[in-house]
Every structure is written in C-alpha cells, then in structure tokens.
Amino acid sequence: MPASTLRRFMALSAIGAALASPAWAQAQPPADPTAPTAATLSPADIDRIWRQSVAKFDGERTRVLQRVDSGIATGPFSADWTSLQAYKTPAWYADAKFGIFVHWGVFSLPAFGNEWYSRDMYQQGSKPYEHHIATFGKQSTFGYKDLIARFKAERFDPQGWAKLFAQAGAKYVVPVAEHHDGFAMYRSKLSDWTAATMGPKRDVLGELATAIRAEGMRFGTSSHRAEHNWFFDGGRHIASDVNDPRYAALYGPAQLRVLHGKDDGDLPHDWTPVSQAWLDDWLARTAELVDAYHPDLMYFDWWIGHASMRVNTMPRFAAYYYNQGAKRGEPTVIDFKLNAFPQGAGTYDVERGQMIGIQPQTWQTDTSISNASWGYIDGDTYKPATQLLHQLIDVVSKNGNLLLNIGPRGDGSIPDEARDILLEMGAWLKVNGEAIYGSRPWTRFGEGPTEVVGGTFQDRNAKPYTPEDFRFTTKGAVLYAIGLGWPQAQADGRSEVLIRSLAPSALSAPVQRVTLLADGSAIPFTQDAAGLHLRLPKDPVGRHAYVFKIEAR
C-alpha cells in the first residue's frame, strides 16, 4: 500500500473510532485537582503523593541523615533517652532568665483569627474560613499558597528588632523558623517553599541570627513542623488547593487527624498516621537548621511527643544537636512541652502557664505579650508591663525563665503597643536586673496571699498581687526580696511592710543592710521573731515591683 493511501486510511479509521465513541467520553473534562479527597485517598495514597512532591530532595535528605548518624556516633550523647537524661542545663541559660519569642510568617498577613489561620481557613464553618472567602476568595481558587506572593516583609528590619529586644532586657531571642504551615523562614536545600525563594526573598532567620548575636544575645529558633503532618487536613474535606498534588510539597501529607482522646494534647490517644518517610524528612529539615545556623536553643511544639516521634526520631535529633553543641564548646538547650521528653533530658516548657514551687531543674514558661494570638491580628489586646514583670519575677523565683512572644505585622513592623511594653520592661530590668539575671532561688520562692494556678494555659487566671506578696532570689551572699506592691501610708506619712520569711531563724546571720535598688537608698529596718520590718517612704519609689537588696553581717 502506498504511503499516501496508508495515511488516508489511518485518518479515516481515527475519525470513525471517534464517531463511534460515546458522547460523554469525547467531552469528559479533566478531573478537578481541587476536589475533596478525604473520602477517596488512603493514608498510604496521601503519603505517596507527598513523597513524589519532595522526591527531588531525596539525595540531599540522605546526605543530611548520614551526617546526623555520624554526629551521633562521635559525640558524648547517644540516641536513647537514658543517655539523654545525662543532659545538664547550660549556665548561660540558667543565668539568662528572659527571652523573646517571635511568631512571624505568612500567617501574619491576613491579621485575622490567630496564628493558626493557615489551618482554620480550611475548616468549614469557622470564622477564618468565612473571612477568607469574603476577603480573598474560595479556597479552591485562592489558597494559603497564594498569600505568599503578598508576603513582602517590606518593613522587616532585623537590626531594629534586635536592638529593641536588647533594650527590653532579653538575653536570648527565638524566632520561629517554620510554623505549622510548612513555609520555611530560612534558606533550605530541602524545600522550595521558603522565604529565601518566595515572598520576601530573604533569609529571614539568617538575618535575624546575625543581628541578634551582634547585640550580644543568644540566638535560638523554633520548629513547629511536626504538626505539619496533619495541619492542612481540613482542606481535604472541601474543594481546595490542598487536594492538588502540585502543592503537596507546601501543604505536606495533610493526613487526616485521628483523635480518640479529650483534646490535642492527649497524644497517647492520637492515632494520626505518620510515615517513616515523613519522620526522616522532619529529622533532616530540623538537622539542617542546626547545621546552617548553630542555634543555642531549639524550641518545639507539643507534637514531638507523639508516639511515632518519641521512639527513634526525637532521640536521634536530640543526641545530634547536643553533640554538635558539645563539639563547638557551646552547650545547647531543647525546650519541650507536656511529656515529650523524660525528666532531665531537656528543658520543660509550660505554655501560657506557671509552676507552683521551686523546681530542681531550670524550666521555662512561654506566653505572649498579646492575649488572643501568638501572631499579629487586628484588634488584639496586650498585657500590661506590670503583669508581665510580675510573671517574670514569680517564674525566676522558682528557678525558671520567661520566653515572651511578640507578633510583628505581616509587613515586618512591630506594633507600637508591643514596643512600648517591651521598653517599659527593659527600663525596670535596667535598674533592678541584678535581682533577676544570674540569680538562683532562695530556700523558698516567696510569701504572701497570692499564688498562681499551676499548669498550662493558666495565665488568664492570674490574680493581681498585693503589697504583702514578695518573691525571693539570691546571688552569692545577697538575698533579694521583691515586693509586688507598695503598702499604703500610715498616719505618720510613712509606710511599713513586714517580710515574715526573714526572721532571724531563717537566715544564717542578722541583717546588716537593706537597700532599695530603685534609687539606691538605705531602708530603715528592724528584725525580730515576726520577720523583717521595713520603713518605707509614703509614695512608691519606682514602678511595677520593688527590689530590696538584703545583706547580712
């Protein structure tokens, strides 16, 4: 058959086949990539799609994990909890007392709801879900990924931030490296979804590390990536871009949560699927932070305590991180929550809460300067400086540190309310800091009628302190009694206060001198079996809290 005849025959055959096909087969549109997948994909399917989306980084991930194993093999700590319980709190951290936490990222841009906007905008029926549709459009056409292009950080000033934090009296600063949204605020060889390549196109974390250290503060960072395994699962229940495999490298597996417990913190009853591939990726990305930025402190959110991470992944990271610090001669800190670590293997952190009494090991509470959100939102309210200083004083008296969070706006500017509060705290610490920095607890943390409620998420239950409330710290042979109020004046125009804990029987020697740090004045006193009686001026000297430096013979 001639070639021309053959071509004509094939063309006619194709036309005939097309005419013979059902009409729906000819007109069938491509599948909608944003269609809900919660009921159609298994955990294995979800994991496979995610693994394909990050396959280009397989080689680099393998190299990082090999480096982790080598670092574990050659250091003092091994990847088991028994070995890790030999950890000792670094002196720099026990001395620091006060740090600044920074929640800033793409989630700051909508300025709505809270720092979980990236999750809640996909939770059908929630206020952020409705707000997102009204403001930006449906989640199938304008997803979280589309906010990145608007995240320009045009007023981000790392040197200005660091200077403010130093003026506030902070000794360490902990910017969020990656929140639950999966968008890295640093330069990475394991992800394309980073602030260095999109949005600001700046290595935000790297610039902050340089600026913070230039101001003489310690640099830490936080990773909230563990929760990213399931954080966007709401998008699988609705038409959204979370279902589109093209964006799986940002949205992560988005495994469906399987909760059989009372709340998010009930990890023993959290059966959310977690693959080994995800755990390996988490370990590599977290180790990458250590290798690139050498943070003095690593803060983690609660989900590192999930059973899938506690067996192998978390001990491997902790051993690697501690060993890297030991190799550099710079002891490091891991902050953990709830029961993620066994006692002694890291530093226990109480979110938005406090402890009842003096703790044998240095601990930390983290809380936010704002009331509703860790990240910036419009209309948020702020805690007064007095409340925050009182919390700092109470925490320090119990052998703890305070990590105080601020949330810059999406453009990188720090709200005036937060700035003013930080400067007010810094002014007090500049005068009274000797009772805080480098101090240690006394035999008792304090006295008075007001006590905090112990545990997490209790800061809103805090009661105001009275002039009868004192907290104690020590430094060498000096005892500091910090009054959390100023007593009312008596008829003779002066005020008197009794510190019952400071009777002669409680001290190794009689009191010789009492000095008010606010102005350096000598305070008249008497000491008897009832305690230490101080005669004070009518009006308060200073603000917020009043430090009496007590020296014995």
C-alpha positions as CSV (number, residue, x, y, z in Angstrom):
1,M,0.0,0.0,0.0
2,P,1.5,3.4,-1.0
3,A,2.3,5.7,2.0
4,S,-0.3,8.3,1.0
5,T,-3.0,5.7,0.9
6,L,-1.9,4.3,4.3
7,R,-2.1,7.8,5.9
8,R,-5.5,8.4,4.4
9,F,-6.7,5.0,5.8
10,M,-5.4,5.7,9.3
11,A,-7.0,9.2,9.4
12,L,-10.4,7.8,8.3
13,S,-10.1,5.0,10.9
14,A,-9.4,7.6,13.7
15,I,-12.4,9.6,12.6
16,G,-14.6,6.5,12.6
17,A,-13.4,5.5,16.1
18,A,-14.2,8.9,17.4
19,L,-17.7,8.9,15.9
20,A,-18.3,5.5,17.4
21,S,-17.3,6.6,20.9
22,P,-19.9,7.7,23.4
23,A,-20.5,11.4,23.6
24,W,-19.5,11.6,27.3
25,A,-16.1,10.0,26.6
26,Q,-15.4,12.7,23.9
27,A,-16.4,15.6,26.1
28,Q,-15.2,14.4,29.5
29,P,-13.3,17.2,31.2
30,P,-10.1,16.5,33.1
31,A,-10.5,15.7,36.8
32,D,-10.8,18.7,39.1
33,P,-7.5,18.7,41.2
34,T,-9.1,20.7,44.0
35,A,-12.0,18.2,44.5
36,P,-12.2,16.8,48.1
37,T,-10.1,13.8,48.8
38,A,-10.8,12.9,52.4
39,A,-13.1,10.0,51.3
40,T,-11.0,8.8,48.3
41,L,-7.4,8.7,49.4
42,S,-5.9,6.3,51.9
43,P,-3.1,7.3,54.3
44,A,-0.7,5.4,52.0
45,D,-2.0,7.3,49.0
46,I,-1.6,10.6,50.7
47,D,1.9,9.7,51.7
48,R,2.8,8.6,48.2
49,I,1.6,11.9,46.7
50,W,3.6,13.9,49.2
51,R,6.8,11.8,48.7
52,Q,6.6,12.3,45.0
53,S,6.3,16.1,45.6
54,V,9.6,16.2,47.5
55,A,11.4,13.5,45.6
56,K,13.8,16.0,44.1
57,F,15.3,16.4,47.6
58,D,15.9,12.7,48.2
59,G,19.7,13.0,47.6
60,E,20.2,15.9,49.9
61,R,18.0,14.4,52.6
62,T,20.0,11.2,52.6
63,R,23.3,13.2,53.0
64,V,21.9,15.1,55.9
65,L,20.7,12.0,57.6
66,Q,24.1,10.4,57.1
67,R,25.6,13.5,58.8
68,V,23.2,13.1,61.7
69,D,24.2,9.5,62.2
70,S,27.9,10.4,62.1
71,G,27.4,13.2,64.6
72,I,25.7,10.8,67.0
73,A,28.4,8.2,66.7
74,T,31.2,10.6,67.5
75,G,29.7,12.6,70.4
76,P,29.0,12.1,74.1
77,F,25.3,11.5,73.7
78,S,23.7,8.5,72.0
79,A,20.2,8.3,70.5
80,D,18.5,6.9,73.5
81,W,16.6,8.5,76.4
82,T,18.8,7.0,79.1
83,S,21.9,8.7,77.6
84,L,20.0,12.0,77.0
85,Q,19.0,12.1,80.7
86,A,22.6,12.9,81.5
87,Y,22.0,16.4,79.9
88,K,22.8,19.4,82.1
89,T,21.3,22.9,81.8
90,P,23.9,25.3,80.4
91,A,24.9,28.1,82.8
92,W,24.2,30.7,80.2
93,Y,20.6,29.6,80.0
94,A,20.1,29.4,83.8
95,D,21.5,32.9,84.1
96,A,19.6,34.4,81.2
97,K,16.1,34.4,82.7
98,F,14.4,36.5,80.0
99,G,14.0,35.8,76.3
100,I,11.9,37.0,73.4
101,F,9.9,34.7,71.1
102,V,8.8,35.9,67.6
103,H,5.9,34.4,65.7
104,W,6.0,35.9,62.2
105,G,5.3,34.4,58.8
106,V,2.7,34.2,56.0
107,F,0.0,33.6,58.7
108,S,0.6,37.2,59.9
109,L,-0.6,38.7,56.7
110,P,-4.4,38.1,57.0
111,A,-4.2,39.6,60.6
112,F,-7.3,37.6,61.5
113,G,-8.2,34.8,64.0
114,N,-4.8,33.7,65.3
115,E,-1.5,32.2,64.1
116,W,-3.5,29.0,63.1
117,Y,-5.1,30.9,60.2
118,S,-3.4,28.6,57.7
119,R,-5.3,25.7,59.2
120,D,-8.5,27.4,60.2
121,M,-9.1,28.9,56.8
122,Y,-9.8,25.4,55.5
123,Q,-12.0,24.4,58.5
124,Q,-15.5,24.7,57.0
125,G,-17.8,26.8,59.2
126,S,-15.0,28.6,61.1
127,K,-14.7,32.4,61.2
128,P,-11.4,32.3,59.4
129,Y,-13.0,30.1,56.7
130,E,-15.7,32.6,56.1
131,H,-13.3,35.6,56.4
132,H,-11.0,34.0,53.8
133,I,-13.8,33.6,51.2
134,A,-15.1,37.1,51.8
135,T,-11.6,38.7,51.7
136,F,-9.6,36.6,49.2
137,G,-12.0,34.1,47.5
138,K,-12.8,30.5,47.7
139,Q,-10.1,28.1,48.9
140,S,-10.2,26.3,45.6
141,T,-9.1,29.4,43.7
142,F,-7.1,31.3,46.4
143,G,-5.4,29.1,48.8
144,Y,-2.9,29.7,51.6
145,K,-0.1,29.4,49.0
146,D,-1.4,32.5,47.2
147,L,-0.8,34.6,50.2
148,I,2.9,34.0,49.9
149,A,3.3,36.4,46.9
150,R,1.7,39.2,49.1
151,F,4.1,38.5,52.0
152,K,6.8,41.0,51.0
153,A,8.1,41.9,54.5
154,E,8.8,45.4,53.2
155,R,9.3,46.8,56.8
156,F,11.3,43.9,58.2
157,D,14.3,45.4,60.0
158,P,16.4,42.7,61.7
159,Q,18.8,45.1,63.2
160,G,15.9,47.2,64.6
161,W,14.2,44.2,66.0
162,A,17.4,43.0,67.7
163,K,18.1,46.4,69.2
164,L,14.6,46.6,70.6
165,F,14.9,43.1,72.2
166,A,18.2,44.1,73.8
167,Q,16.7,47.3,75.1
168,A,13.9,45.2,76.6
169,G,16.4,43.3,78.6
170,A,16.2,40.0,76.7
171,K,19.2,37.7,76.9
172,Y,18.1,35.3,74.1
173,V,15.7,35.5,71.2
174,V,13.8,32.7,69.5
175,P,12.3,33.5,66.1
176,V,10.0,30.8,64.5
177,A,12.0,29.1,61.7
178,E,8.9,27.2,60.5
179,H,5.4,27.2,61.8
180,H,2.8,24.5,61.3
181,D,2.1,26.0,57.8
182,G,5.2,24.4,56.3
183,F,6.7,27.7,55.0
184,A,10.3,27.9,56.0
185,M,11.5,31.3,57.0
186,Y,15.1,30.4,56.1
187,R,17.2,29.2,53.2
188,S,16.8,25.5,52.7
189,K,18.2,22.8,50.4
190,L,15.2,20.6,51.3
191,S,12.3,22.8,50.2
192,D,11.4,25.3,47.5
193,W,8.7,26.8,49.7
194,T,10.9,29.3,51.7
195,A,11.1,33.0,52.4
196,A,14.5,33.0,50.7
197,T,13.0,32.0,47.4
198,M,9.4,33.4,47.6
199,G,7.7,36.3,49.2
200,P,10.4,38.4,50.8
201,K,13.1,36.5,49.0
202,R,15.3,37.0,52.1
203,D,16.8,34.5,54.5
204,V,14.8,35.9,57.4
205,L,16.2,33.5,60.0
206,G,19.8,34.1,58.9
207,E,19.5,37.8,59.0
208,L,17.9,37.7,62.5
209,A,20.6,35.3,63.7
210,T,23.3,37.8,62.7
211,A,21.5,40.8,64.2
212,I,20.7,39.1,67.5
213,R,24.2,37.9,68.0
214,A,25.6,41.3,67.2
215,E,23.6,42.7,70.1
216,G,25.2,40.2,72.5
217,M,22.2,38.0,72.9
218,R,21.9,34.2,72.4
219,F,20.1,33.0,69.2
220,G,17.6,30.3,69.3
221,T,14.9,29.1,67.0
222,S,11.7,27.1,67.0
223,S,10.3,24.4,64.7
224,H,6.6,23.7,64.6
225,R,6.9,21.3,61.7
226,A,5.9,18.1,63.5
227,E,2.3,19.2,63.4
228,H,2.5,20.0,59.7
229,N,2.0,16.2,59.0
230,W,-1.8,16.8,59.5
231,F,-2.2,20.6,59.8
232,F,-4.0,21.1,56.4
233,D,-6.3,18.1,56.7
234,G,-9.3,20.4,56.7
235,G,-8.6,21.2,53.0
236,R,-9.2,17.5,52.1
237,H,-12.8,17.8,53.2
238,I,-13.6,20.7,50.9
239,A,-12.8,21.8,47.4
240,S,-9.4,23.4,47.9
241,D,-5.9,23.6,46.6
242,V,-4.7,21.3,49.4
243,N,-6.0,18.4,47.3
244,D,-3.9,19.4,44.3
245,P,-0.8,17.3,44.1
246,R,1.1,20.2,42.6
247,Y,1.2,21.8,46.0
248,A,1.8,18.8,48.2
249,A,5.4,20.0,48.9
250,L,3.9,23.0,50.7
251,Y,0.8,21.5,52.3
252,G,2.6,18.3,53.4
253,P,0.8,15.0,53.7
254,A,-2.2,16.6,55.3
255,Q,-3.0,13.3,56.9
256,L,-6.5,13.2,58.4
257,R,-6.4,13.6,62.2
258,V,-7.5,10.5,64.2
259,L,-8.2,11.7,67.7
260,H,-9.6,9.4,70.3
261,G,-8.6,11.5,73.3
262,K,-10.0,14.5,75.1
263,D,-8.0,17.2,73.2
264,D,-5.0,17.9,71.0
265,G,-2.7,17.4,74.0
266,D,-3.8,13.8,74.6
267,L,-1.1,12.3,72.5
268,P,-1.4,8.7,73.8
269,H,-4.8,8.7,72.1
270,D,-3.7,10.4,68.9
271,W,-3.7,7.8,66.1
272,T,-3.0,10.1,63.2
273,P,-1.0,8.3,60.5
274,V,2.7,9.1,60.3
275,S,5.0,7.5,57.8
276,Q,8.7,6.8,58.2
277,A,9.4,9.0,55.1
278,W,7.8,11.9,56.9
279,L,9.8,11.3,60.1
280,D,13.1,11.1,58.0
281,D,12.2,14.4,56.3
282,W,11.4,16.1,59.6
283,L,14.7,15.0,61.1
284,A,16.7,16.1,58.0
285,R,15.0,19.5,57.9
286,T,15.5,20.1,61.6
287,A,19.1,19.0,61.4
288,E,19.6,21.4,58.5
289,L,18.6,24.2,60.9
290,V,21.3,23.1,63.3
291,D,24.0,22.8,60.6
292,A,23.2,26.2,58.9
293,Y,22.5,28.4,61.9
294,H,24.0,26.8,65.0
295,P,21.2,27.9,67.3
296,D,21.9,27.9,71.1
297,L,18.3,26.8,71.7
298,M,15.7,24.8,69.9
299,Y,12.1,25.1,70.9
300,F,9.5,22.6,69.8
301,D,5.7,22.5,70.0
302,W,3.8,19.6,71.6
303,W,3.6,17.1,68.8
304,I,7.2,15.9,69.1
305,G,5.7,13.9,71.9
306,H,3.6,11.8,69.5
307,A,4.4,8.1,69.8
308,S,5.8,8.0,66.3
309,M,8.5,10.5,67.1
310,R,9.4,9.5,70.6
311,V,10.7,6.1,69.7
312,N,13.6,7.0,67.4
313,T,13.3,10.3,65.6
314,M,13.4,12.6,68.5
315,P,16.2,10.9,70.4
316,R,18.3,11.0,67.2
317,F,17.8,14.7,66.8
318,A,18.4,15.5,70.5
319,A,21.7,13.4,70.5
320,Y,22.8,15.1,67.3
321,Y,22.0,18.6,68.5
322,Y,23.6,18.2,71.9
323,N,26.7,16.6,70.4
324,Q,27.0,19.4,67.9
325,G,26.9,21.9,70.7
326,A,29.5,20.0,72.7
327,K,31.7,19.9,69.6
328,R,31.6,23.7,69.3
329,G,32.0,24.1,73.1
330,E,28.6,25.8,73.2
331,P,26.1,23.8,75.3
332,T,22.6,23.9,73.8
333,V,19.0,23.8,75.0
334,I,15.9,21.9,73.8
335,D,12.6,23.3,75.1
336,F,9.8,20.6,75.1
337,K,6.2,20.5,76.4
338,L,4.0,18.1,78.3
339,N,5.5,14.6,78.4
340,A,7.5,14.8,75.1
341,F,10.9,14.1,76.9
342,P,11.6,12.1,80.1
343,Q,12.6,14.2,83.0
344,G,16.1,15.7,82.7
345,A,16.6,15.1,79.0
346,G,15.7,18.7,78.1
347,T,14.1,21.8,79.4
348,Y,10.5,21.6,80.4
349,D,8.3,24.4,79.0
350,V,4.9,25.4,80.3
351,E,2.8,27.2,77.6
352,R,0.9,30.2,78.9
353,G,1.3,28.9,82.5
354,Q,3.5,28.6,85.5
355,M,4.7,26.2,88.2
356,I,3.6,26.1,91.8
357,G,7.0,26.0,93.6
358,I,10.8,25.9,93.2
359,Q,11.9,23.3,90.5
360,P,15.1,21.4,90.8
361,Q,16.0,22.0,87.1
362,T,15.7,25.2,85.1
363,W,12.4,25.4,83.3
364,Q,10.6,27.9,81.1
365,T,7.2,29.4,80.6
366,D,6.3,30.9,77.2
367,T,3.5,33.4,76.9
368,S,2.5,36.1,74.5
369,I,2.5,39.8,75.1
370,S,-0.9,39.8,73.3
371,N,-3.9,38.0,74.6
372,A,-5.7,36.4,71.6
373,S,-2.9,35.3,69.3
374,W,0.8,34.4,69.1
375,G,0.9,36.0,65.6
376,Y,-0.3,39.5,64.8
377,I,-4.0,40.0,64.3
378,D,-6.0,43.3,64.1
379,G,-7.7,44.3,67.3
380,D,-5.7,42.2,69.7
381,T,-5.2,43.4,73.2
382,Y,-2.0,43.4,75.2
383,K,-0.9,42.5,78.7
384,P,0.4,45.5,80.8
385,A,4.1,45.6,81.6
386,T,3.3,45.2,85.4
387,Q,1.6,41.9,84.8
388,L,4.4,40.6,82.7
389,L,7.2,41.7,85.1
390,H,5.3,40.1,88.0
391,Q,5.2,36.9,85.9
392,L,8.9,37.1,85.2
393,I,9.7,37.7,88.9
394,D,7.5,34.8,90.0
395,V,9.0,32.4,87.4
396,V,12.6,33.4,88.3
397,S,11.9,32.9,92.0
398,K,11.0,29.3,91.1
399,N,14.1,28.6,89.0
400,G,12.5,29.4,85.7
401,N,12.9,31.6,82.6
402,L,10.3,33.6,80.8
403,L,10.1,33.5,77.0
404,L,7.8,36.4,76.0
405,N,6.3,36.3,72.5
406,I,5.6,39.2,70.2
407,G,3.8,39.0,66.8
408,P,5.0,41.5,64.2
409,R,2.6,42.6,61.4
410,G,2.8,41.0,58.1
411,D,4.9,43.8,56.7
412,G,7.5,43.2,59.4
413,S,6.7,46.2,61.6
414,I,6.3,45.7,65.4
415,P,3.1,47.2,66.8
416,D,3.6,50.3,69.0
417,E,1.8,48.6,71.9
418,A,4.2,45.7,72.0
419,R,7.2,48.0,71.5
420,D,6.2,50.3,74.4
421,I,5.6,47.4,76.8
422,L,9.0,45.9,75.9
423,L,10.7,49.2,76.5
424,E,8.9,49.6,79.8
425,M,10.1,46.2,80.9
426,G,13.6,47.0,79.8
427,A,13.6,50.2,81.9
428,W,12.7,48.2,85.0
429,L,15.3,45.5,84.3
430,K,18.0,48.1,83.8
431,V,17.5,49.3,87.3
432,N,16.6,46.0,89.0
433,G,18.2,43.4,86.8
434,E,20.8,42.3,89.4
435,A,17.9,40.6,91.3
436,I,17.0,38.7,88.1
437,Y,19.9,37.9,85.8
438,G,22.3,35.2,87.1
439,S,20.2,34.7,90.3
440,R,19.1,31.5,91.9
441,P,16.2,30.6,94.0
442,W,16.3,31.0,97.8
443,T,15.1,28.3,100.2
444,R,11.5,29.5,99.5
445,F,10.2,31.2,96.4
446,G,8.1,33.8,98.2
447,E,5.4,34.7,100.6
448,G,2.0,36.4,100.6
449,P,-1.6,35.7,99.9
450,T,-1.5,35.4,96.1
451,E,-0.3,32.3,94.4
452,V,-0.5,31.3,90.8
453,V,-2.5,28.5,89.3
454,G,-0.1,25.8,88.1
455,G,-0.1,24.2,84.7
456,T,-0.5,25.2,81.1
457,F,-2.9,27.8,79.7
458,Q,-3.5,29.4,83.1
459,D,-2.1,32.9,82.5
460,R,-5.6,34.4,82.0
461,N,-6.5,33.1,85.5
462,A,-3.7,35.2,87.1
463,K,-4.8,37.3,90.1
464,P,-3.3,40.7,90.9
465,Y,-0.6,40.7,93.6
466,T,-0.8,42.7,96.8
467,P,1.8,44.7,98.9
468,E,2.0,41.6,101.1
469,D,3.3,39.5,98.2
470,F,7.1,39.0,97.9
471,R,9.3,36.9,95.8
472,F,12.9,35.9,96.7
473,T,16.1,35.4,94.7
474,T,19.7,35.1,95.7
475,K,23.1,35.9,94.1
476,G,26.1,34.9,96.2
477,A,25.6,36.0,99.7
478,V,23.0,38.6,98.8
479,L,19.3,38.0,99.2
480,Y,16.7,40.0,97.2
481,A,13.2,40.4,98.4
482,I,11.0,41.7,95.5
483,G,7.8,43.4,96.6
484,L,4.9,43.1,94.1
485,G,3.1,46.1,95.6
486,W,3.7,49.2,97.7
487,P,1.9,49.4,101.1
488,Q,-0.4,52.2,101.9
489,A,0.9,55.1,104.0
490,Q,0.2,55.1,107.7
491,A,-0.9,58.1,109.8
492,D,2.7,59.4,110.2
493,G,3.0,59.6,106.4
494,R,5.3,56.6,106.0
495,S,4.7,53.0,105.0
496,E,5.7,49.9,106.7
497,V,5.9,46.4,105.4
498,L,6.7,43.1,107.2
499,I,8.5,40.3,105.4
500,R,7.6,37.3,107.6
501,S,10.0,34.9,105.9
502,L,13.1,36.9,107.1
503,A,13.0,36.3,110.8
504,P,16.5,35.7,112.3
505,S,15.9,32.0,112.5
506,A,15.6,31.8,108.7
507,L,18.9,33.5,107.9
508,S,22.5,32.4,108.7
509,A,23.3,35.9,110.1
510,P,21.4,39.0,111.2
511,V,20.5,41.5,108.5
512,Q,23.1,44.4,108.3
513,R,21.8,46.5,105.4
514,V,18.7,46.9,103.2
515,T,18.9,48.9,100.0
516,L,16.1,49.8,97.6
517,L,17.5,49.3,94.1
518,A,15.1,51.8,92.5
519,D,17.1,54.7,93.9
520,G,19.9,53.2,96.0
521,S,18.6,54.5,99.2
522,A,19.1,52.8,102.6
523,I,15.9,51.5,104.1
524,P,15.4,51.6,107.9
525,F,14.6,48.2,109.3
526,T,14.2,46.1,112.4
527,Q,14.4,42.3,112.6
528,D,12.6,40.2,115.2
529,A,10.9,36.9,115.5
530,A,8.0,38.2,113.4
531,G,10.3,38.9,110.4
532,L,12.0,41.9,108.8
533,H,10.2,45.2,109.3
534,L,10.9,47.8,106.6
535,R,10.1,51.5,106.9
536,L,9.3,53.0,103.5
537,P,8.6,56.4,102.0
538,K,4.9,57.3,101.6
539,D,4.9,57.2,97.9
540,P,6.3,54.3,95.7
541,V,9.8,54.7,94.6
542,G,9.9,53.3,91.0
543,R,7.2,51.3,89.3
544,H,5.8,47.8,88.9
545,A,7.8,46.0,91.6
546,Y,10.3,47.0,94.3
547,V,13.6,45.2,94.9
548,F,15.1,45.2,98.4
549,K,18.7,44.1,98.4
550,I,19.4,42.4,101.8
551,E,22.9,41.9,103.1
552,A,23.7,40.1,106.3
553,R,26.7,40.6,108.6
